């Protein structure tokens, strides 16, 4: 699986909706514009929830992937001019 360069990792394995998205929101809030967080999740609902989070708040979802029961997302904090 190809990866995307990232500044930090958010491991939400074992957590269920809405916790992964709430944790992602808290992490993104503290990041600098343009930084990337890699999210690791086991909750299948993140396939719906994380892309919606990104679309609603304007943060680019650079990539998403699945490996067995693990879901991966690379989310970039939007730049100030976006």
C-alpha positions as CSV (number, residue, x, y, z in Angstrom):
1,X,0.0,0.0,0.0
2,X,1.4,3.3,-1.1
3,X,1.4,5.9,1.7
4,X,1.2,9.7,1.7
5,X,3.7,11.8,3.7
6,X,2.1,12.8,6.9
7,X,3.0,14.8,10.0
8,X,1.2,12.7,12.6
9,X,-0.9,9.6,13.1
10,X,-4.3,9.3,14.7
11,X,-5.0,5.7,15.8
12,X,-8.7,5.2,16.4
13,X,-8.7,1.4,16.3
14,X,-11.4,-0.1,18.4
15,X,-13.5,3.2,18.5
16,X,-16.9,3.6,16.9
17,X,-18.9,6.4,15.5
18,X,-18.7,9.3,16.4
19,X,-15.4,9.0,18.3
20,X,-13.0,8.7,15.3
21,X,-14.4,11.9,13.6
22,X,-14.5,13.8,16.9
23,X,-10.9,12.9,17.6
24,X,-9.9,13.8,14.0
25,X,-11.6,17.2,14.4
26,X,-9.6,17.9,17.6
27,X,-6.3,16.9,15.9
28,X,-7.0,18.9,12.8
29,X,-7.8,22.0,14.9
30,X,-4.3,21.9,16.4
31,X,-2.5,21.3,13.1
32,X,-0.8,24.0,11.0
33,X,-2.4,24.7,7.6
34,X,-1.1,22.2,5.0
35,X,-0.1,19.5,7.5
36,X,-1.3,15.9,7.0
37,X,-2.7,13.5,9.6
38,X,-2.9,9.7,8.8
39,X,-6.0,8.2,10.5
40,X,-6.1,4.5,11.2
41,X,-9.6,3.1,12.0
42,X,-11.5,-0.2,12.4
43,X,-15.0,1.2,12.2
44,X,-16.5,0.7,8.7
45,X,-18.7,3.8,9.1
46,X,-15.5,5.9,8.8
47,X,-15.7,5.2,5.1
48,X,-18.7,7.5,5.0
49,X,-18.0,9.8,8.0
50,X,-14.4,10.9,7.3
51,X,-15.0,11.9,3.6
52,X,-18.1,13.8,4.7
53,X,-16.1,15.6,7.5
54,X,-13.5,16.6,4.9
55,X,-16.1,17.8,2.4
56,X,-18.1,19.8,5.0
57,X,-15.0,21.5,6.5
58,X,-13.0,21.9,3.3
59,X,-10.0,19.7,4.3
60,X,-8.6,17.7,1.4
61,X,-8.9,13.9,1.8
62,X,-5.6,13.0,0.0
63,X,-6.1,9.3,0.0
64,X,-8.1,6.5,1.6
65,X,-7.3,2.8,1.6
66,X,-8.3,-0.4,3.3
67,X,-6.2,-3.3,4.3
68,X,-8.3,-6.1,5.8
69,X,-10.2,-4.7,8.7
70,X,-8.1,-1.5,8.9
71,X,-9.1,1.7,7.2
72,X,-6.6,4.4,6.4
73,X,-7.2,8.1,5.6
74,X,-4.7,10.9,4.9
75,X,-6.4,14.3,5.7
76,X,-4.7,17.6,5.0
77,X,-5.6,20.7,6.9
78,X,-6.9,23.2,4.5
79,X,-4.7,26.2,3.8
80,X,-5.8,29.6,5.1
81,X,-6.5,30.8,1.5
82,X,-8.7,27.8,0.7
